[in-house]
Amino acid sequence: MKGGGGKCGNMEKIKPILAIISLQFGYAGMYIITMVSFKHGMDHWVLATYRHIVATVVMADLWFSKLKRYAVQMDGTLVFIAPLNRASEPFPLG
């Protein structure tokens, strides 16, 4: 095996399993946080609002970091036009 190709192939097979396991840990953590919050008297509407605020901040951070990575390659006007153009395209057929 040249360059450890066999080991890399095994890692590619394990990635989906690791993703599922980490997702399950995330769900378990969220369940624990939810139950502790409810036992301390937090309203479910407030918890849902906080959860959405945290999700928005995390997703915005990921989007801005991706935007900053590609902003070096593009002009300033294209930085804001490119995502809109991509969103308006129809789904690829194949």
C-alpha distance (Angstrom), angle and dihedral (degrees) to the residues before:
residue distance angle dihedral
M1 . . .
K2 3.72 . .
G3 3.80 116.5 .
G4 3.81 96.2 -2.9
G5 3.80 94.5 -73.7
G6 3.81 93.1 158.5
K7 3.79 93.3 57.4
C8 3.79 92.2 49.5
G9 3.80 90.7 52.5
N10 3.80 90.7 54.1
M11 3.79 90.8 51.7
E12 3.81 90.4 53.4
K13 3.81 89.2 55.1
I14 3.80 92.1 49.2
K15 3.83 97.2 49.1
P16 3.83 96.4 81.4
I17 3.80 90.9 48.0
L18 3.81 91.5 50.3
A19 3.80 89.7 48.6
I20 3.81 91.4 53.2
I21 3.81 92.4 46.9
S22 3.81 92.3 49.4
L23 3.81 89.8 47.8
Q24 3.80 90.3 52.9
F25 3.81 90.3 50.9
G26 3.81 88.2 50.8
Y27 3.80 91.6 51.6
A28 3.81 91.1 47.2
G29 3.80 91.2 50.4
M30 3.78 91.5 48.7
Y31 3.80 90.5 49.6
I32 3.81 91.5 51.9
I33 3.81 92.1 47.9
T34 3.81 90.3 48.0
M35 3.80 94.5 50.1
V36 3.80 93.5 46.2
S37 3.80 90.4 48.6
F38 3.80 92.4 49.9
K39 3.80 92.4 47.6
H40 3.81 89.6 53.4
G41 3.79 90.3 53.1
M42 3.79 105.3 -99.9
D43 3.78 115.3 156.2
H44 3.79 115.7 -118.8
W45 3.82 91.6 -126.4
V46 3.79 91.0 56.1
L47 3.80 91.7 48.1
A48 3.80 91.5 50.5
T49 3.81 90.3 49.5
Y50 3.81 92.3 50.3
R51 3.78 90.8 46.8
H52 3.81 91.7 52.6
I53 3.81 92.0 47.0
V54 3.81 91.2 52.4
A55 3.81 91.6 46.5
T56 3.81 91.0 49.7
V57 3.80 92.4 50.6
V58 3.81 92.4 48.0
M59 3.80 94.2 47.1
A60 3.82 92.1 44.9
D61 3.80 89.7 52.0
L62 3.80 90.7 52.4
W63 3.81 91.5 47.1
F64 3.81 93.8 48.5
S65 3.80 92.4 47.6
K66 3.81 89.7 51.8
L67 3.79 90.4 45.9
K68 3.80 91.2 50.4
R69 3.80 90.8 50.0
Y70 3.83 92.1 55.2
A71 3.82 95.8 35.8
V72 3.79 89.6 79.0
Q73 3.79 89.6 63.0
M74 3.82 97.0 45.2
D75 3.77 139.0 60.0
G76 3.84 117.0 -105.0
T77 3.80 94.5 -105.9
L78 3.79 92.8 48.7
V79 3.81 91.2 55.2
F80 3.79 90.2 71.5
I81 3.81 98.6 32.2
A82 3.82 97.4 50.3
P83 3.85 97.6 64.9
L84 3.80 90.7 46.8
N85 3.78 91.4 48.9
R86 3.80 91.7 49.0
A87 3.81 91.7 48.8
S88 3.79 91.8 52.5
E89 3.81 94.5 53.9
P90 3.80 117.8 100.6
F91 3.77 119.4 -111.8
P92 3.80 114.1 -83.1
L93 3.78 113.8 -105.9
G94 3.73 99.8 -146.9
